[in-house]
Amino acid sequence: MNWVKVTRGYDYFLHFSNLICLSNGLLISLINMKINENYFAYIPKTGEFLRFRFIEFKKLAEAIKRFGFSPPFIKFWITNLFVYSFVWPFARVALGKEKGYKVLDYLVRTPAPPGVFSFPTLMKNKVALRNAADWGIFIEIYISDAYHKDTLKHGLTVVDIGAHVGLYTALAAEKTGHAGKVIAIEPEPKNYERILENIKINGFGNVIVKKIALSDHTGSEKLYISPSSARHSLLPPENSSNFAQITVKTLDTLLEELNLKTVDIIKIDAEGAEVGILKGMVKTLKNNPEVKIIVASYHYSSEIEEVQEFLHKMGFKTKISFSNIIITT
């Protein structure tokens, strides 16, 4: 008998048992608390929630078939999907959004080891993954292909808005090569340093990193700091006063400063600030009518409609992916 496998299996059984116990405890808390009726306007429709979960389970099954159970991102994905499917709905209501995220980040920490990783079947470059947020975004970009990596070609100029720790930046830098250029934009100081780390370990010479946020104006704004490195936002979250004052610019202004006139791909994931960012790039879009625009549009209920309305007015056609990411066609 392989006792190593047995022990590992037992450890995972205990981990999932703890998750089940916690979900039951949170459900009891939910039943016994007085809930503000207005809150339910913000809970995604059950059908949409179940649809997303079904698609993600299907993608996980495909990944397991391709990679097996050994890779750390598979172990993380299994735990993460379980937590978001069965624990998150209760944690969100019982504890609130920010505290709920803290619980989730703690629960998925075990199968998400920190380190510098190389996955040759997925990419040539290496990536530094330090926490659960990193692993989640790694899966989103490299496995689920949320941002359509097939659009990245040699020699293109790519703008990564909301670059987080540089995982899409690293992919874009690899795919566009020495003849291409990547502009990574990330206002949060720790994330900014992590982008520099991912650039350094790969020796990329085609990346420009800017520690600013983009919007529809130039000036200064509050960046609200989340417990998760992937959720810092210009939009005020519920029950949070933790913020940093940061510089904001329009993309039009930034590209003029960089003397860049041609842009091939613009990827945006800015935690709800996407429409303002789009309004700050009108000149860029008019000068680059063939640019491919990829926008994460799942941060609030009307975001898809607002993003599509703007892009359609600018003359672009769009389609929506299963995960509510809009891409121009």
N, C-alpha and C positions, 0 to 999 in steps of 0.2 A: 504493500500500500504506500502511495506517495503522500507522506505526512505533511510535506510542504504545501501541497495543493489542498489537503484537507484543512489545514490550519488557515490558509488564506480564505478558503470557502467559508469557514466558520466565522472568521473576522468580518467578512462581508455580510453574512447572515446576521451577526450582531448589529452591524451598522444599520442595515435595513430595518431590523426589529426596532431599533431606537427611533428611526424615522417614523415608523408606524405608530409607536407609542406617543410620539410628540404630536403627530397629526390628530390622534384621538384626543389628546389633552387640549389642543387648540380648538377642536370642534366643541368640546365641553365649554371652554371659555366663551366661544361664540354664542352658544345657546344661552348662557347665563348673563351675557352683557346686554346693555341697552344700545342698540345700533341706530345711528342717525339714518333716517330713511333716505335722505338725499345722497348718501354714499353710493347706493346701488346704481345710480346713474353712471358711475365711473367703472363699474365692473363690466368687462367684455361680455358680449352675448355668449350664452352657454354653447350655442352651435359653433361659433367661431373658435372658442376655446378648445372644444373637442376636436374640431377640424385640424387646428394647428398641432394638437397633441398627437392625433392619428398620423399626420404627415411626418412628424418628427420621429415617432416610433418606427415608421416605415423606413426613414432614412437611417436610423440607428441600426435596424436589422440589415440593411444593405451594407453598412459600414462594417458590421460584425462579420458578415459573409466575406467581405473583401480583406479585412485586416485581422480577423480573429479577436479573441478576448484579451490578448496580452498588452497591446499598446495602452499607455496611460490615458490617452484621450478617450479610448473606449470605456474604460472604467469610470472616468469622470463623467462621460456622457450618460451612462446608465444611471448613476446616482443623481446627476443634475436633472435628468428628465423625470425621474421618480419624484424628486423634491418639488419641482415646479408643477407637476401634475396633481400631486396629492397633498402636499404640505402648504404650498404657496397660497392657494385660495383661502385657507383658514388663517394663515399667518397675516395675510394682507388685511383681512377684516378685523381680526382680534387685536393685532398689534399696530396697525398702520403701515404705510408703505416703507418708511425708512427703517423702522425696527424689524419689519418683516424681512427686508433685504439682509439685515444683519444676521438673522436666524438662518436664512438660506445660505449665505456665504459661509457661515460656520459649519453647516451640515455637509457642504460639498468640498470642504477643505481636505478631508482625509485622502480621497483618491486623486488629488490634484497636486502632485509634488512640484516644488520649484526647481528650476534649473535651466540649462541651455540645451535645446533639443534639435535633433535633425531627423527628418522623416523623408528619406530618399525617394519613396514612391509618390510623395506629394510635392516636393520642392527640392531645389538644390541648396537654398540658403538655410541658415540656422535661425532659431528664434528663442529668445529668453522669455520663459513663462514663469511668473512668480506667484500667481494666486488664481483663485477660481474664476475671476473675471477674465483673466488672460486666456485660460483654457476654454471658456465658453465662446469667446470671440475667435479663437483659433479654429474651433469646430465650425463656427458660422462662416468663416472666410474660406478655410482650406478644405473642409469636408462637405458642408452643405452648399457651398458656392453661392452664398447669398448675394455677392457683389459681382457675379458673372466674370470670373477670372479669364475666360476665353476672349474677353474684349481687350485684354492687355497684350500689346504687340511691341515688337522691337522698334525703338525709335520714337515712341509716342511720348507726349507730355501729359502727365497725370497730376491732378490736384486731389489730395486726400484731406477732406475737411472733417474734423473730428477724428484725428488719427489715433487717439488713445495711446497705446504703447508701440505703435508702428508695425502691426502685423500685416495689414493691407499695404502699408508703405513698403515693407520688405518684399512682399510678393510683387508689387508694381515695379520696384527697383530691379528685381531679378528679371522680370519679363521684358521690360523696356530696354535694359542693357545700357551700355556706355553711350549709345547714341540717343538715349531717351533722357527724360528728366521727370523727377517726382517732387512736388511741393507738398510737404506734410504740415498740417496746421493743427496745433494742440495747445490750448491756453493753460492747462493745469501743470504746475511746475514738476511734480513727480512723474507724471506721464511723459512730459517733455524730455526729462532725463532718460526715461526708459526707451524712448524713440532713438535717442542718441546712442544708447547701449546696443540696440538692435542694428543700427547702422554700422557701429564700430566692429561688432563681432563678425560682420559679413564683408567689411571693407568696401561698402558702397561709396562710390564717388559721384553719383548722379542724383543725390537727394539734398534738397534745401528744407530745413525745418524752421518753422516760425512759431514762437511762443505767444500767440495772440488768438483771439476768437474772431470769427467773421459774423457780420450782421448787415443791416441795410443802411448803416451810418458809421461814421468814424468818431471815436471818442473813448469813453471809459464806461464799463459796466460791472455789475456784480456777477461773479461766477459762484453759484451755490455748490458747495462741496458735499458730495455724497459719501457714505461709508464704503461704497463700491467705486473703484477707480473708473468704471465704465459708465457712471451715471451722473457725473458732474454736469450742471446745466445752467444756462442763462435764465431759465424759467424757475420762479420760486417754488420749491417743493412744499409739501404740507409739513408744518411743525418743524421747520429748520431755519436757523438764523446763522448757520456757519457758511461764510462766503469769503471770497477774495476779490479784491478790485483788480480788474484786468483791462488790457487794451483791446479795443475792437476796431476793425476796419472793414471796408467792403472788399470783395474779391477784385472788383474793378480797380480800386486804389492799389491793392497789393501787387497785382500783375503789372501795373504801370511802374511801380517802384522797382520791380524785378526786371523790367523791360521785356516782358513776355507778352507776345501778341497772339500766339497760337496755342490753343489748349485742345486736347483730344478726348480726355475723360475727366469728369468731375464726379467724385464720390462724396456723398454727404451723409453723415450720421452724427447729429449734434444735439441729441436729447431734447427735441422739440423746437429748436431754433431754426429749422430748415427753411421755412417760408421767408423769414427775414433774411437769411443768407442768400436765397435765390433772388430776392428783390435787390440785393446789393451787387448783382452780377449781370445786370441788364445789358450793359455795353459789351461785356465779354461774350454773352450769348449771341448778340446781334453780329458780332465780328467772327463768331465761330458757329455758323448754323448747322454744321455736321457734328458738333461735339456730342459725345455720349454722356448722359447725365444719369446717375444712379443715386436715388434718394431713399433713405430709410424713413418710412412714413407711418410708423406705428406708435408714436409717442402720446397722441391724444386722439379722441374719436373723430374729429373732423379733418385731421391732417391730410389724409389721402385726397379728399376733395379739394382742399386748399392748394396742395402741391400740383395736382393735375390741372386745376383751373389756371394757375400761373403759367405752367409749361405750355398749355394749349394756347393761351393768349400770346405766348412768345413764338408760336408756330411749330411746336414740337408735338409729335405723336407719342403716346405712352402705352405701356402695359404694366400690369401689377403682378408681382410674384406671389407665391403662396404665403410668404411671410410679410406681406404688405410693404415690399420694397418696390418703388417705382423706377422704371428704366425707360429712357427714350428709345424709340425705334427708328 
